Amino acid sequence: PPLPYFPGSEFAGTVTAVGEGVDHIEVGDRVLGSGNGAYADQLCANAHAVYAYPDAMDAATAAGFFINYATALYGLRDCGNLQAGETVLMLGAAGGVGSSAIAVAKAMGARVIAAASTDAKRRAALEFDADDTVDYSDPKWRDELKAKTRQSGLQMVYDPVGGDVSEAALRSLSPGGRFLVVGFASGTIPKIPLNLALLKRISIVGVDWGGEIRASPHVNPGLMTDLFTMIESGALKPASVETRPMDDLPAALSDQLAGKVIGKLVMVNPAGV
C-alpha cells in the first residue's frame, strides 16, 4: 500500500463524526468494524463496515469480533448448514478463528471437539466452551477422535489451519459430513485426494466470507444482526481475548506468528481499545 500506511484491520471505538447519508450510526455510538488503519488513534472507515455493538460486549471483545465471528456464522450456518446436536471438530481451536467458531457452534446447539497441540491450548479451548479436546500433535490423534465420536459420528470439520492435519481430519468425517476450508494458518495448502470425497460421500466447502461480502455487500448486515441478537439473548458468549498495549506491538505480533497467543490478539492504545 502507498505510504504513509497504518496497519490493523479490525477495531472498536467511539464515533466522532459521520458522513453524509449515514443513518445507522450516530456520533457517540460505541462501534466495532473493519478497515485499514485500525492501529491508529483515529481512522475513517466505510459506514457499511461499522456497527454499533450490544451493551453486553466490552470494548476489547468488540475489537476482535467483526471478521472471525462473521466468518464463523457464515461458514457454519450458511456454508455448512450446521444443525443442533451435530458434532463438529474445530482445528486450531485455541486461536482467534477457532475460539470464535467454538462460541458460534455452541450457540447453534452443536457439540464441539477442539483440536489443539498443547495442554495449555486445549485447556483454553475448554474455557472457550468446547465440549471435549484432542491433541492433534499426537500421531495417533485420529484414534482418540474416533473414540470420542463413536456414538455421535463426526458431521463437520472447521479447518483454518491446513497442512498435514487436514487430510486426517477429513478422513475422520462420517458419511454425509462437511469439511469447511477456512484458511491455511500452517502456511501449507493441503492436497486432498478427491476420491476421498467420493468414497466417503462428503462435501468440501470453501468458506470465503471476505469474497462473499465483496460480491454481495447486503449479506454482512444480516450476519451482524443475527450475531448481536444471539449475544443479547445469551445464546452466544464471545470467547475471551488476549490484550496487549500498543507499544508492545512488535513483540505481540511475533508471539502470534510463533503460536504463543491464546485466543484473539487485541491491541489496546493509551486511550482504550
C-alpha positions as CSV (number, residue, x, y, z in Angstrom):
1,P,0.0,0.0,0.0
2,P,1.1,3.6,-0.5
3,L,2.8,5.3,2.4
4,P,2.1,6.6,5.0
5,Y,0.3,3.4,6.0
6,F,-1.2,2.3,9.3
7,P,-1.7,-1.4,9.8
8,G,-4.6,-3.1,11.6
9,S,-7.8,-4.3,10.1
10,E,-10.4,-4.5,13.0
11,F,-11.3,-2.0,15.7
12,A,-13.7,-0.9,18.4
13,G,-14.1,2.8,19.3
14,T,-16.5,5.7,19.6
15,V,-17.9,7.6,16.6
16,T,-16.7,11.2,16.5
17,A,-18.2,12.1,13.1
18,V,-20.4,10.6,10.4
19,G,-20.5,11.2,6.7
20,E,-23.5,12.4,4.6
21,G,-26.2,9.8,4.2
22,V,-25.1,7.6,7.2
23,D,-28.1,6.9,9.3
24,H,-27.4,3.6,11.1
25,I,-24.8,5.0,13.4
26,E,-24.5,8.3,15.3
27,V,-21.8,10.4,16.9
28,G,-21.1,8.9,20.4
29,D,-22.1,5.3,19.4
30,R,-19.8,2.6,20.6
31,V,-18.9,0.7,17.4
32,L,-16.9,-2.2,16.0
33,G,-15.8,-2.7,12.5
34,S,-13.2,-3.3,9.9
35,G,-10.9,-1.0,7.9
36,N,-7.3,-0.2,7.2
37,G,-5.5,1.8,9.8
38,A,-7.1,0.2,12.9
39,Y,-3.8,0.6,14.9
40,A,-4.0,4.4,14.5
41,D,-5.5,6.6,17.2
42,Q,-8.3,7.7,14.8
43,L,-9.5,6.3,11.5
44,C,-12.1,6.9,8.8
45,A,-13.9,3.7,7.8
46,N,-16.6,2.9,5.3
47,A,-20.0,3.0,7.0
48,H,-21.1,-0.4,5.7
49,A,-18.2,-1.9,7.8
50,V,-19.1,-0.2,11.1
51,Y,-21.8,-1.4,13.5
52,A,-23.0,-0.3,17.0
53,Y,-22.4,-3.3,19.3
54,P,-24.5,-4.6,22.2
55,D,-24.0,-3.2,25.7
56,A,-23.3,-6.8,26.8
57,M,-19.9,-6.6,24.9
58,D,-16.8,-4.9,26.3
59,A,-14.6,-2.9,24.0
60,A,-11.7,-5.4,23.9
61,T,-14.1,-8.3,22.8
62,A,-15.7,-6.0,20.3
63,A,-12.4,-5.0,18.8
64,G,-11.7,-8.6,17.8
65,F,-15.2,-9.6,16.9
66,F,-16.0,-8.5,13.3
67,I,-14.1,-10.8,11.0
68,N,-13.9,-14.0,12.9
69,Y,-17.5,-14.2,14.2
70,A,-19.0,-13.2,10.8
71,T,-16.8,-15.8,9.2
72,A,-17.9,-18.4,11.7
73,L,-21.6,-17.8,11.3
74,Y,-21.3,-17.6,7.5
75,G,-19.3,-20.8,7.4
76,L,-21.1,-22.9,10.0
77,R,-24.6,-21.9,9.1
78,D,-24.7,-20.6,5.6
79,C,-22.0,-22.8,4.0
80,G,-22.1,-25.9,6.3
81,N,-25.7,-26.0,7.3
82,L,-24.7,-26.9,10.9
83,Q,-27.6,-28.4,12.8
84,A,-28.2,-28.5,16.6
85,G,-27.0,-31.8,18.0
86,E,-24.3,-32.4,15.3
87,T,-20.7,-32.8,16.3
88,V,-18.0,-30.5,14.8
89,L,-14.2,-30.7,15.0
90,M,-12.5,-27.4,15.4
91,L,-8.9,-27.3,14.2
92,G,-6.7,-24.6,15.6
93,A,-9.2,-24.3,18.4
94,A,-7.2,-22.1,20.7
95,G,-6.6,-19.2,18.2
96,G,-8.8,-16.3,17.4
97,V,-10.5,-18.1,14.5
98,G,-11.1,-21.3,16.4
99,S,-12.3,-19.7,19.6
100,S,-14.9,-17.7,17.8
101,A,-16.1,-20.7,15.8
102,I,-16.4,-22.7,19.1
103,A,-18.6,-19.9,20.5
104,V,-20.9,-19.7,17.4
105,A,-21.2,-23.5,17.1
106,K,-22.2,-23.8,20.7
107,A,-24.7,-21.0,20.3
108,M,-26.2,-23.1,17.4
109,G,-26.5,-26.2,19.6
110,A,-23.6,-28.2,18.3
111,R,-21.2,-30.5,20.2
112,V,-17.7,-29.2,19.7
113,I,-14.5,-31.2,19.9
114,A,-11.5,-28.8,19.9
115,A,-8.2,-29.9,18.4
116,A,-5.0,-28.1,19.6
117,S,-1.4,-29.0,20.0
118,T,-0.5,-28.2,23.7
119,D,-2.1,-28.8,27.1
120,A,-2.4,-25.0,27.6
121,K,-4.3,-24.6,24.3
122,R,-6.6,-27.5,25.0
123,R,-7.4,-26.1,28.4
124,A,-8.1,-22.7,26.8
125,A,-10.4,-24.4,24.3
126,L,-12.4,-25.9,27.1
127,E,-12.6,-22.4,28.7
128,F,-13.9,-21.2,25.4
129,D,-16.8,-23.7,25.9
130,A,-15.7,-26.7,23.8
131,D,-17.1,-30.0,25.0
132,D,-14.0,-32.1,24.5
133,T,-10.5,-31.9,23.1
134,V,-8.0,-33.9,21.1
135,D,-4.2,-33.5,20.7
136,Y,-3.6,-33.4,17.0
137,S,0.2,-33.3,17.5
138,D,-0.1,-37.0,18.6
139,P,0.4,-39.3,15.6
140,K,-2.5,-41.4,16.8
141,W,-4.9,-38.5,17.4
142,R,-7.4,-39.9,15.0
143,D,-7.9,-42.9,17.2
144,E,-8.7,-40.6,20.1
145,L,-11.1,-38.7,18.0
146,K,-12.8,-41.9,16.8
147,A,-13.3,-43.0,20.3
148,K,-14.9,-39.6,21.2
149,T,-17.2,-39.7,18.2
150,R,-18.1,-43.4,18.3
151,Q,-21.7,-42.7,19.3
152,S,-22.3,-39.4,17.6
153,G,-20.2,-39.6,14.5
154,L,-18.5,-36.5,13.1
155,Q,-20.6,-34.3,10.9
156,M,-18.4,-31.3,10.3
157,V,-14.7,-30.1,10.3
158,Y,-13.9,-26.4,10.6
159,D,-10.4,-26.0,9.3
160,P,-8.5,-22.7,9.4
161,V,-5.1,-24.5,9.7
162,G,-4.4,-26.6,6.6
163,G,-1.2,-28.6,6.4
164,D,-0.9,-32.3,7.2
165,V,-3.7,-32.3,9.7
166,S,-6.4,-31.5,7.1
167,E,-6.5,-34.8,5.3
168,A,-6.5,-36.8,8.6
169,A,-9.5,-34.7,9.8
170,L,-11.3,-35.1,6.5
171,R,-10.8,-38.9,6.7
172,S,-12.5,-38.8,10.2
173,L,-15.8,-37.4,8.9
174,S,-18.9,-39.6,8.9
175,P,-20.8,-40.2,5.6
176,G,-22.6,-37.0,4.6
177,G,-20.2,-34.8,6.6
178,R,-19.0,-31.4,5.6
179,F,-15.4,-30.2,5.5
180,L,-15.1,-26.4,5.7
181,V,-12.0,-24.9,4.2
182,V,-11.5,-21.6,6.2
183,G,-7.7,-20.9,5.9
184,F,-4.2,-22.1,6.0
185,A,-2.6,-20.8,9.2
186,S,0.0,-23.5,9.0
187,G,1.4,-22.0,5.8
188,T,0.8,-25.1,3.8
189,I,-2.2,-25.7,1.4
190,P,-3.1,-29.4,1.7
191,K,-3.6,-31.5,-1.4
192,I,-6.7,-33.6,-0.6
193,P,-7.3,-36.7,-2.8
194,L,-10.7,-36.0,-4.3
195,N,-11.5,-39.7,-4.3
196,L,-12.0,-39.4,-0.5
197,A,-14.9,-37.0,-1.1
198,L,-16.4,-39.6,-3.4
199,L,-15.8,-42.7,-1.3
200,K,-16.8,-41.1,2.0
201,R,-19.8,-39.3,0.5
202,I,-18.8,-36.0,2.0
203,S,-18.7,-32.3,0.9
204,I,-15.7,-30.0,0.8
205,V,-16.9,-26.4,1.1
206,G,-14.9,-23.2,0.8
207,V,-15.6,-20.5,3.4
208,D,-14.6,-17.1,2.0
209,W,-16.5,-14.6,4.0
210,G,-14.5,-11.7,2.6
211,G,-15.2,-12.8,-1.0
212,E,-18.8,-13.2,-0.3
213,I,-19.4,-9.7,1.2
214,R,-17.4,-8.1,-1.7
215,A,-19.7,-9.9,-4.2
216,S,-22.8,-9.4,-2.1
217,P,-22.5,-6.5,0.3
218,H,-26.0,-7.0,1.6
219,V,-25.0,-10.3,3.3
220,N,-23.0,-8.8,6.2
221,P,-25.6,-6.6,7.9
222,G,-27.7,-9.7,8.3
223,L,-24.9,-11.7,9.7
224,M,-24.1,-8.9,12.3
225,T,-27.7,-8.5,13.2
226,D,-28.0,-12.3,13.8
227,L,-24.8,-12.4,15.9
228,F,-25.8,-9.4,18.0
229,T,-29.3,-11.0,18.6
230,M,-27.6,-14.2,19.7
231,I,-25.4,-12.2,22.2
232,E,-28.4,-10.3,23.6
233,S,-30.4,-13.5,24.1
234,G,-27.5,-15.1,25.9
235,A,-27.0,-17.9,23.4
236,L,-23.7,-16.6,22.1
237,K,-21.0,-16.0,24.6
238,P,-17.9,-14.5,22.8
239,A,-14.6,-16.0,23.8
240,S,-12.2,-14.0,25.9
241,V,-9.4,-12.2,24.1
242,E,-5.7,-11.5,24.9
243,T,-4.9,-7.8,25.2
244,R,-1.5,-6.2,24.8
245,P,-0.5,-2.5,25.0
246,M,0.0,-0.9,21.6
247,D,3.7,-0.1,22.4
248,D,4.2,-3.9,22.7
249,L,3.0,-4.4,19.1
250,P,6.2,-5.9,17.5
251,A,6.6,-8.5,20.3
252,A,2.9,-9.3,20.3
253,L,2.8,-9.9,16.6
254,S,5.9,-12.1,16.8
255,D,4.3,-14.1,19.6
256,Q,1.2,-14.6,17.4
257,L,3.3,-15.7,14.4
258,A,5.0,-18.2,16.8
259,G,1.7,-19.6,18.0
260,K,2.2,-18.3,21.6
261,V,-1.0,-16.2,21.7
262,I,-4.1,-17.9,23.1
263,G,-7.4,-16.6,21.6
264,K,-7.8,-13.4,19.7
265,L,-5.0,-10.8,20.0
266,V,-6.3,-7.3,20.6
267,M,-4.0,-4.3,20.8
268,V,-5.0,-1.5,23.3
269,N,-4.0,2.1,22.8
270,P,-3.4,4.5,25.7
271,A,-7.0,5.9,25.5
272,G,-8.6,2.4,25.4
273,V,-9.1,-0.1,22.6
